Structures are given as C-alpha cells and as structure tokens.
Amino acid sequence: MTPLSSRVLTLAMRIQQIPAPTFHEQARGKFVRDLFIAERLKDVSVDGLGNVYARLAAKNHKAAPLVVSAHLDTVYPPDFNLKSSREADRVIAPGIGDNSLGVAALFGILWSLRECKIELERDLWFVANVGEEGLGDLKGMREVVERFGSAVIGYLILEGLALGQIYHRAVGVRRYRIGVRTAGGHSWSDYGRPSAVHELALLINWILAIRLPHAPRTTMNVGTMHGGTGVNVLAAQADCEVDLRSEDPEVLRQIAGQVEEHAARAVRKGVRVEVEVIGERPAGEIPPHHPFIALAQKCAREAGLEAVLTAGSTDANIPISRGIPAVVMGVTSGGNAHSADEYIQIEPIAKGLDQLVRFVSSVEGAGG
C-alpha cells in the first residue's frame, strides 16, 4: 500500500462515519468544504442544493475546465449503524465504497498532482454533489451541469467501486409510485368490497408479467409495497414503488407505457389508482472510439488494470444525455454495495488512483 493510498483510505473511513442520506448530506458536505478550504483551493462554495465546489487553478484560465465529481449521499437512513471494521485486505463499512472512497479520491487526485508537481493546462474543478442515490433523481448533478453548461471539456465521475470498469453508456431509468385507493371496511361484515392491498397485488402481478428484452438489457423491480391498517381490515390504501431501467430509451418508453396501461386497466368501480413519476434518469451513450473513452481505457491499462466498457445509471447520465463528454471510473474493487457489510479491497486503491491522476493530467484535447 502506497503512502497516498493509505492517506486516501484514512480519509474515506472518516467520511464514511458522517451520515449522508439522500436529501440530508449537509454534515458531510460541510466536512468536504472545510477540507477544500484547508487545501487552499480557489472559489470554494456550496450551492443552494448542497453541492460543494472548489477549483484547482491551472496555467490557462481561459481553457475549458475538467470537472471531477463524486456524490456525497448514501442509501442508509440517518440512524443506521455505520460501524466499520478493517481486515488485512479490506475495509467493511456501509457506504465505504459507495461513495466515501469516491469522495476521498477527489483529494487523492489533488495530493498526487501536488506531490508529483504536475501543472495542468486547464483548471480542474472538484465537485462533491448531492442527490445521486434513490429518489435524489440526480438532482445534484443536474444543478452542476446547469452551472457549468457546455463550457467544460467534460466530466470525470468517481465511484468508489467498479475498478477497471469504464462507464460510457447511461442506462435510462423511470420510477413510479403507484397508489390504490378504496373505501375499505371490515374483513367479515364488508366482505366483497375491494381491498386496496388485493387490488395492488393484482396490478403488480400484471406489471411483472410484462416481457422484458434481454438485449438491450432491461430490468424491472417493485422495490417497496405497503398499505392496510390491520389483519381484519379491508385496506383503504396501498402503495408500491416501481423501478424500470433500460439501455435503450425507446424500450424504456415502451415498457413504461405498458405499466401505465395496466394501472389504467386496474381502475374500476370503487377502485381508484394514482400513478406518479418519482424519478427519471435520461439515457445516452458516448461512442467507444470517443477520445474521452479511449483515454480512460489507456490510463486504466497503463495503471495495470482491465479496461472494460460498460453501462450504468450514475451522475454521468446528465452530461451524457446533453451531449457533454463524461466517463465514470472506479477507485477500487469490492462488493455488497448498499448493504451493512459493504466492503472495499485495500490493495487496488493505489492502481485506481494512478489511473485517475493519469486521466486528469492527460485530458488535453480529449473532449472533442
């Protein structure tokens, strides 16, 4: 383990201990802002959503900058046990890979550039953004992209996990909250009236019967379901949340249309169905031959890593969908993301940081 990777890991473990559920990232954001200030970066600021910005000044202030970002938020509720443990080859802690290590890698890049006395030709903006997970709906990155507009060479998005995978395709996502409402009643004396729970269960069965293509890859998940007030009560309300994803925006549109058709079909006398879109992540793609993607592959290989092109739903969806170059790169390998026993491998962090520094210092001309 190198001194740099050890320093970054130590910082990641400090960040991991600061709760940062989506919509409640303020404490972690303040911690990062204070670190940016301590590092004497320029133009440190926090916008109205909680995104934290800092600029590393370069020789040519007129050149379009590179934006390097990592999301602050986690999937864990405020009272979740964030206990961590360290073993010889790994750290086990909820949120350590997604995305405490990604945030720490912002500083790893900075420290390495300074230690190696690398002078950049264009400004480098570091951004720790909010709202990447769940119902955050990428709101933080939407605001970041609005702020910079097209006046950037592109975006490098950091994720703590998925080392060696280079995300250049943005998987489209549409999320629904579906609610069923009935009059309810007593399970015995009012038997025969519709129950919202029964009606929603039937609707979910219809939705899950929709045939999904294997290629382009398309998925569906009913992530939550709740309703009713008692075992002997005909439920007056029941709700579920549905997550749809596809590599092809047209396929996603078609599947979403079928979900909405089934919801409309479920409406009958005494049964009201409410459908709300609660999340939408646009799809897009940067061609494999694009200079940004070619550079990411080259830097990964030079660091001794694989360079597998892949697709995912990340902050990169926003710039990619607007025609702005963006690539996602990981910092290390690990597993069990979004669970209490999430973990990262320690040894690969050095190579992960190496590829990121290579990319940042070699990005000249890669945004075309």
Order of alpha helices (4+ residues) and beta strands (2+ residues): alpha-alpha-beta-beta-beta-beta-beta-alpha-beta-alpha-beta-beta-beta-beta-alpha-beta-beta-beta-alpha-beta-beta-alpha-beta-alpha-beta-beta-beta-alpha
